[in-house]
Amino acid sequence: MTTTQEFWLAGRRASGEAEFEVRHPHDGSLVAKVSVPTDAQVEEAVAAAAAAVPVFAATPAHQRAAALDHVAKRLAERTEEIARLITAENGKPIKWARGEVGRAVSVFRWAAEEARRTNGETMRLDTDPGGTGRYAIVRRFPRGAVLGIAPFNFPLNLVAHKVAPAIAVGAPIILKPAPATPVSALVLGEILAETDLPAGSWSVLPVENAKMPALVQDERLPVISFTGSDKVGYQIMDSVPRKHVTLELGGNAAAVVLADWSSEADLDWAAGRIALFANYQGGQSCISVQRVIADASVYDRLVEKVVAKVRAQVTGDPSDEATDVGPLVDENAAKRVESWVEDAVAKGAKVLTGGSRDGAAYAPTVLAELPADAILATAEVFGPVLSLHRVEGTEEAFAAVNDSAFGLQAGVFTHDVQTAFRAHRELEVGGVVIGDAPSYRADQMPYGGVKDSGVGREGVRYAMDDFTFEKVLVLTGLDL
């Protein structure tokens, strides 16, 4: 018999009157039963967060840093257990789940370091006559309690990117995990409960999506950090124009292979990285490779290599150490991907490999000659599907990257440093990766996009800036 998992209300365990089931995407087996907070319990959590704002902001840096260090240590100690939970609730292969835990460890470690060294800045004001005897101290303070809304695709690490920066700056946070994958966040709650963080400074509430608008609208939560679809993200932003909202949304990331990346070794590397990162989370990553834009001089050779590398991806049971590509998060997600590929084929695209569904699993797929009016040409597939596009020269390649409503990251395979700087200047994205796929992310760097890919940045220090505001203290009558 499966025990119902409790949630975390203002730092303590609690259970509601209802529950829901979390099932394994691979075989449908029951992973957990999760208790759902009542409206009264949600209100209690919000009230506790609001009350904790001045208390948490006043905690010494060493206390917050010690709590973050403890979380990093305990996550590392429980890596295998938590990785298997991630695989069970999300369906990602175990080797990728272990990598996710490792990344979350780093996020909390970096947050501990940033909590210790966030000192603000000083400036003398007597650079003008009117500032004689004046000196300014600029420090950052929390904007208030944070509502963190996390997605299913990285159920621990993207939770970490909301919780760790909030703790680092002393901002209470109410975390809403994705309904499909709440278990990892609840385990994180177990670890947070081992710290001496103030009561009310954090809650993990697996509330139903239907109740999210009330939380979004609550004025006691002036900061919202959302990761998910562009449709939902901009609905949130539009509904609360006076709140500080950060959005990490979708993408249809492009990998550009230019003419100078032409040796067999070059193309082997590019093909391998493209195949790997088009499929590595079942394609369920905002920076998965979705479009491959290749110069005509290398296109034919690259296509052959990409197809071979994609076919070599091992699919199957995500708990198997050999599996590269597991199922999507549920069967409906796989059916949507299937329908988009069918739409593309009906409009003239050619399937070079893949193109089939088995339950919640969709075979790694490569398309060529994708027509511009296909859904896949403009939308984020969030599945293991990539399309190949032939272009003539760098200018046409970069124009193709920018011909998108999204702008999260792009990868450019080139040896030319001038072209690298040109890509950085011209590509309408939040990040450019040279010599690799667009899917590279270091968790300490600023991460986010432009256009429909969102506003604000993740990456510990950058999220800390989003959760705080500058306040100036001017000292007068000083003998400088």
Residue, then its C-alpha position, 0 to 999 in steps of 0.5 A: m500500500t502506497t502512503t500518501q505524501e504530505f506537503w510542506l506548509a510554512g516549513r512543517r508537514a501537513s496533509g489536506e482532504a484530497e490527494f492525487e496519484v503520480r504515475h510512471p510515464h514508462d509503465g503507468s505504475l504508481v509512484a506516489k499519492v500526494s496530498v493536496p492542500t485545502d484553500a484554508q491551508v494555502e491561505e495559511a501558507v501565504a499569510a505565513a510567508a507574508a509575515a516572514v518577510p521582515v524576519f527572513a530579510a533580517t537573518p544574518a548571511h551566515q544562517r542562510a548560507a549554512a542552510l543552503d550548504h546543508v541542502a547541497k550536502r544532503l542532496a549529494e548524499r541522497t543522489e541515487e535515491i532522488a535520481r530514481l524518484i526523478t526517473a519514476e515521476n518524470g520518465k527521464p533516463i536514470k543517467w540524466a536524472r543523476g546529472e540533474v541531482g548533481r546540477a541541483v547540488s551545484v545550484f545550492r552551493w553557488a547560492a550559499e557562496e552568493a549569500r556570503r558575498t552579496n555586499g552591495e556597493t558604495m559610492r562617494l557623492d562629492t564628485d559634484p559640489g552638491g554632494t560634498g560630505r556625502y557618501a552612499i551605500v547601495r544594498r539590495f533588499p527582497r521585494g517580498a515573498v516569491l511565488g515559484i511555479a516550476p515545470f515538470n521537465f526538471p522537477l528538482n533542478l528548476v525547483a532549485h533555481k527558484v528556491a535557492p536564490a530566494i533563500a540566499v536573499g532572505a525572500p520567503i518562497i511558496l513553491k508550486p511544483a508541477p502536478a505531474t512531478p511533485v515528488s522531487a520537490l517534496v523530498l527537497g522539503e524534507i531536506l529544508a526542514e532539517t535547517d533552521l530557516p525561519a518559520g514561514s520562509w518556505s512552503v511546498l504546495p502541490v496545489e491544483n492548476a485550477k487554483m493557481p490564478a488565486l495565488v498569482q493574484d494574491e498581493r502578498l506575493p509580489v514576485i512571481s517566478f514562472t517556468g513553463s509555456d509561453k501561453v501560460g507565462y504571458q497570461i500570468m504577466d498580463s494578469v498582474p501588471r504591477k507585480h515583478v514577474t520573471l518568465e523562463l519560457g519556450g524555445n525552438a533552438a537552432a544549431v547552425v553548422l557553417a561552411d568552415w566546420s567541414s572536416e570529418a571530425d568536425l561533422d562527427w562532433a556536430a552530428g553527435r551533439i545534435a543527436l544527443f541534445a535533440n533527444y536527451q530529455g525526450g526533447q523536453s528541454c527548452i534548449s533541446v535542438q529543434r532546428v539544424i541549419a547547415d550551410a549547403s557545402v556541408y549539408d549532405r554529409l551532415v544529414e547522413k551523420v545526424v541520421a546515423k547518430v539519432r538512430a543510435q540513440v538507445t530508447g526504452d526503460p528509463s531505469d536501464e543504464a543503457t537508455d538514452v531516450g525515455p518516454l515523454v511525461d505522459e501519453n497525451a504529450a506523445k500524441r501531440v508530438e505525433s500529430w505535429v509530425e503528421d501535420a508536417v508530413a502531410k504538408g510535404a516534410k520527409v521523415l528520415t528516421g523515427g516518426s512513430r509512437d508507442g504509448a508515451a514514447y515517441a521515437p527520435t525523429v529527423l525531418a527534412e524539407l519541413p515546410a514553413d506552414a507546418i506547426l513544427a516550423t514555428a512552435e516548440v515541439f518539446g519532444p524528440v524531433l529535429s528538422l534539417h534546413r539547407v542555407e547558403g552562407t552565414e547571413e542566410a543561416f543567421a536570418a533563419v535562426n532569427d526567423s522565430a518568435f522564440g529566442l532562448q539559445a542558439g549553437v553555432f559550429t564555427h572555428d572563426v572567432q569573427t563569426a563567433f562575435r558576429a553571432h553574439r551580436e546578431l542572433e536574437v537569443g539570450g545565449v550563443v554557444i560556439g562549437d556546440a549545441p544550443s543545449y549547453r547550460a552552466d547553472q551559474m550563468p545568466y539563462g533566459g531569452v528574448k521575444d516569446s522566450g521570456v523576461g528575466r534571468e535564471g542563474v543564481r546571482y541573476a535570479m537573486d537580482d530579480f528577487t530584490f531591489e536596490k535601496v540607497l543609504v546616503l550619509t551626510g556631513l562626512d569628512l571624506 
